């Protein structure tokens, strides 16, 4: 009985253990793998899995350079890799942009000024207001308004009658109030009746408001007939902004001098 138990029981148990041992031995010898190496491989796989699961976006983030990886296996310490650079610029006198004032093409710019005819100083000559110098003898200033007649052209049709064709005029506002000048033209002979002398034969409408120191000048085409050789041209300037027209300037001049 002992022989049978030893023969079958013990030998079978030893045969099983021997078989398992032989299998491991063959594997380890064939692939040169030790248990220690296998454990290290498993540990590395575990750590890599933790990194992937806890810091999935670290591939697009820059890790701490000193650590070489995401601190504490999470993205709390990761920062998006951006290179921000502050560029100092310099505005040159000619309005160009340079990185350094020494790079400017124009180092200095002279500030050129223009003195206008009225004495004002401007950066640009186009900003100067136009001025009007009235040197004709036929001028008159009243109520801070100057009215001048530079010439009256006429065409004689006979020995003592004809037609006025053009009037050259100028108006300058030297006051503080705005005006809209209109010039009423009256032409009469000294022997005419009082009613004829007050008759307005033509109105020159300038259609432009004049502020202080502004002026208007021009040549108006007219057709005013006259008879006689003692003719007076009377120009009456009114302000078109007034509710009731009142004469601001009255200028009289003989047609024949």
C-alpha positions as CSV (number, residue, x, y, z in Angstrom):
1,X,0.0,0.0,0.0
2,X,2.8,2.4,0.8
3,X,4.4,1.7,-2.5
4,X,1.2,2.5,-4.3
5,X,0.7,5.8,-2.5
6,X,4.3,6.9,-3.1
7,X,4.1,5.7,-6.6
8,X,1.0,7.4,-7.6
9,X,0.3,10.2,-5.1
10,X,3.7,11.6,-4.3
11,X,5.0,11.1,-7.8
12,X,2.0,12.7,-9.4
13,X,2.3,15.8,-7.1
14,X,6.0,16.1,-7.8
15,X,5.3,15.6,-11.5
16,X,2.8,18.6,-11.4
17,X,5.2,20.9,-9.7
18,X,8.0,19.8,-11.8
19,X,5.9,20.5,-14.9
20,X,5.0,24.1,-13.8
21,X,8.6,24.8,-12.9
22,X,9.8,23.5,-16.2
23,X,7.4,25.8,-18.1
24,X,8.5,29.0,-16.2
25,X,12.1,28.0,-16.6
26,X,11.6,27.6,-20.4
27,X,9.9,31.0,-20.7
28,X,12.4,32.9,-18.7
29,X,15.4,31.3,-20.4
30,X,14.0,31.7,-23.9
31,X,13.0,35.4,-23.5
32,X,15.7,36.3,-21.0
33,X,13.0,37.8,-18.7
34,X,13.4,37.8,-15.0
35,X,10.6,38.4,-12.4
36,X,12.2,41.7,-11.4
37,X,12.2,43.0,-15.0
38,X,8.6,41.9,-15.3
39,X,7.6,43.8,-12.2
40,X,9.4,47.0,-13.4
41,X,7.6,46.8,-16.7
42,X,4.3,46.5,-15.0
43,X,5.1,49.4,-12.7
44,X,6.0,51.6,-15.7
45,X,2.8,50.7,-17.5
46,X,0.8,51.6,-14.3
47,X,2.5,55.0,-13.9
48,X,2.0,55.8,-17.6
49,X,-1.7,55.0,-17.3
50,X,-2.0,57.3,-14.4
51,X,-0.4,60.1,-16.3
52,X,-2.7,59.7,-19.3
53,X,-5.9,59.4,-17.2
54,X,-5.1,62.4,-14.8
55,X,-3.3,64.7,-17.2
56,X,-4.8,64.0,-20.7
57,X,-3.9,67.3,-22.2
58,X,-0.3,67.5,-21.1
59,X,0.8,66.8,-24.6
60,X,-0.2,70.3,-25.6
61,X,1.2,71.9,-22.5
62,X,4.7,72.7,-21.5
63,X,5.7,70.9,-18.4
64,X,7.9,72.4,-15.7
65,X,11.3,72.4,-17.3
66,X,13.1,71.4,-14.2
67,X,10.8,68.4,-13.6
68,X,10.6,67.3,-17.2
69,X,7.0,66.2,-16.6
70,X,3.7,67.4,-15.2
71,X,4.1,68.1,-11.5
72,X,2.4,65.5,-9.3
73,X,1.0,63.8,-12.3
74,X,-1.7,66.5,-12.9
75,X,-2.1,69.6,-15.0
76,X,-2.4,72.1,-12.1
77,X,1.2,73.2,-12.7
78,X,1.1,73.0,-16.5
79,X,1.0,76.3,-18.5
80,X,0.3,76.8,-22.1
81,X,3.6,77.3,-23.9
82,X,3.5,80.9,-25.1
83,X,6.3,83.3,-25.8
84,X,5.2,86.8,-25.0
85,X,7.6,89.5,-26.1
86,X,7.3,93.2,-25.2
87,X,8.4,95.4,-28.1
88,X,9.4,98.9,-27.3
89,X,8.6,101.3,-30.2
90,X,9.4,104.9,-30.8
91,X,7.4,107.5,-32.8
92,X,9.8,109.5,-35.0
93,X,9.2,113.2,-35.7
94,X,7.9,112.3,-39.2
95,X,5.3,110.0,-37.6
96,X,7.1,106.8,-38.7
97,X,7.5,103.9,-36.1
98,X,11.0,102.7,-35.2
99,X,12.3,100.3,-32.5
100,X,14.9,102.8,-31.5
101,X,15.1,106.7,-31.8
102,X,18.4,106.2,-33.6
103,X,16.6,104.3,-36.4
104,X,14.5,107.4,-37.3
105,X,15.3,108.7,-40.7
106,X,14.5,112.3,-39.6
107,X,16.1,113.2,-36.4
108,X,14.7,116.7,-36.0
109,X,11.9,118.6,-37.7
110,X,11.8,122.4,-37.9
111,X,8.4,123.7,-36.9
112,X,7.6,126.0,-39.8
113,X,4.9,128.6,-39.2
114,X,3.1,131.0,-41.5
115,X,2.2,134.6,-40.7
116,X,-1.1,135.5,-42.3
117,X,-1.9,139.0,-43.7
118,X,-4.0,139.7,-40.7
119,X,-1.1,138.9,-38.3
120,X,-2.4,135.5,-37.2
121,X,0.1,132.6,-37.1
122,X,-0.8,129.2,-38.7
123,X,0.9,125.9,-39.4
124,X,-0.6,125.8,-42.9
125,X,-0.9,128.8,-45.2
126,X,-4.3,127.4,-46.4
127,X,-5.6,128.1,-42.9
128,X,-5.0,131.8,-43.2
129,X,-8.1,133.8,-43.7
130,X,-8.3,135.8,-46.9
131,X,-8.0,139.5,-46.4
132,X,-9.4,142.4,-48.4
133,X,-7.7,145.7,-48.9
134,X,-10.1,148.3,-50.2
135,X,-8.3,151.2,-51.8
136,X,-11.0,152.7,-54.0
137,X,-12.2,156.2,-53.2
138,X,-15.8,155.1,-53.5
139,X,-16.2,153.4,-50.2
140,X,-18.1,154.1,-47.0
141,X,-18.1,152.5,-43.5
142,X,-21.2,152.6,-41.3
143,X,-22.5,150.4,-38.5
144,X,-19.2,148.3,-38.7
145,X,-19.8,147.5,-42.4
146,X,-17.7,148.7,-45.3
147,X,-19.3,149.0,-48.7
148,X,-17.2,149.9,-51.7
149,X,-17.7,150.3,-55.4
150,X,-14.7,149.6,-57.6
151,X,-16.4,150.6,-60.8
152,X,-19.6,151.0,-62.8
153,X,-19.6,150.1,-66.5
154,X,-22.2,151.6,-68.8
155,X,-23.0,151.8,-72.5
156,X,-24.1,155.1,-74.0
157,X,-26.9,154.6,-76.5
158,X,-27.2,158.3,-77.5
159,X,-25.8,161.7,-76.6
160,X,-27.6,161.8,-73.2
161,X,-28.9,158.3,-72.4
162,X,-27.5,154.8,-72.0
163,X,-27.5,151.6,-69.9
164,X,-25.5,150.5,-66.9
165,X,-24.2,147.0,-67.5
166,X,-22.0,146.0,-64.6
167,X,-21.2,147.0,-61.0
168,X,-18.0,145.9,-59.2
169,X,-18.6,145.8,-55.4
170,X,-17.1,144.7,-52.1
171,X,-18.6,144.3,-48.6
172,X,-16.6,143.7,-45.4
173,X,-18.0,143.0,-42.0
174,X,-15.8,144.5,-39.3
175,X,-18.4,144.2,-36.5
176,X,-19.3,141.3,-34.1
177,X,-22.8,140.7,-35.6
178,X,-23.4,138.3,-38.5
179,X,-24.9,139.9,-41.6
180,X,-26.4,138.7,-44.8
181,X,-25.7,141.7,-47.1
182,X,-28.0,142.8,-49.9
183,X,-27.3,145.9,-52.0
184,X,-30.2,147.9,-53.4
185,X,-29.2,149.9,-56.5
186,X,-30.9,153.2,-57.2
187,X,-30.1,155.3,-60.3
188,X,-31.5,158.7,-60.9
189,X,-31.0,162.1,-62.5
190,X,-30.9,165.1,-60.2
191,X,-33.9,166.5,-61.9
192,X,-36.0,163.4,-61.2
193,X,-38.9,163.4,-58.7
194,X,-38.4,162.2,-55.2
195,X,-40.4,159.0,-55.9
196,X,-38.1,158.2,-58.8
197,X,-35.0,158.7,-56.6
198,X,-36.3,156.1,-54.1
199,X,-37.1,153.5,-56.8
200,X,-34.9,150.4,-56.4
201,X,-33.7,149.5,-59.9
202,X,-31.8,146.3,-59.0
203,X,-30.9,144.3,-55.9
204,X,-27.5,142.5,-55.6
205,X,-28.0,139.4,-53.4
206,X,-24.8,138.0,-52.1
207,X,-26.4,134.9,-50.5
208,X,-23.6,134.5,-48.0
209,X,-23.5,135.4,-44.4
210,X,-20.4,137.3,-43.2
211,X,-18.9,136.9,-39.8
212,X,-16.5,139.3,-38.2
213,X,-13.6,140.2,-40.6
214,X,-15.2,138.2,-43.5
215,X,-15.9,139.9,-46.8
216,X,-17.6,139.3,-50.2
217,X,-16.7,140.9,-53.5
218,X,-17.9,140.4,-57.1
219,X,-19.1,141.8,-60.3
220,X,-22.8,142.0,-60.9
221,X,-24.4,142.1,-64.4
222,X,-27.2,144.5,-64.5
223,X,-29.4,146.3,-67.0
224,X,-30.4,149.8,-65.7
225,X,-31.3,152.5,-68.3
226,X,-30.7,156.2,-67.5
227,X,-31.4,159.5,-69.3
228,X,-29.3,162.6,-68.7
229,X,-25.7,163.5,-67.9
230,X,-26.1,164.3,-64.3
231,X,-26.7,160.7,-63.1
232,X,-26.1,159.5,-59.5
233,X,-25.7,155.8,-58.6
234,X,-26.9,155.2,-55.0
235,X,-26.1,151.9,-53.3
236,X,-27.9,151.0,-50.1
237,X,-26.7,148.0,-48.1
238,X,-29.2,146.2,-45.8
239,X,-29.0,143.2,-43.6
240,X,-31.1,140.3,-44.9
241,X,-31.2,138.9,-41.4
242,X,-33.2,141.8,-40.0
243,X,-36.9,141.5,-39.8
244,X,-37.3,145.0,-41.1
245,X,-34.8,146.2,-43.7
246,X,-33.0,149.2,-42.5
247,X,-30.1,150.9,-44.3
248,X,-26.8,149.9,-42.8
249,X,-24.6,151.7,-45.3
250,X,-25.5,154.3,-48.0
251,X,-23.0,155.1,-50.7
252,X,-23.6,157.6,-53.4
253,X,-21.3,158.2,-56.4
254,X,-21.7,160.1,-59.7
255,X,-21.9,158.0,-62.9
256,X,-19.8,160.5,-64.9
257,X,-16.7,162.0,-63.3
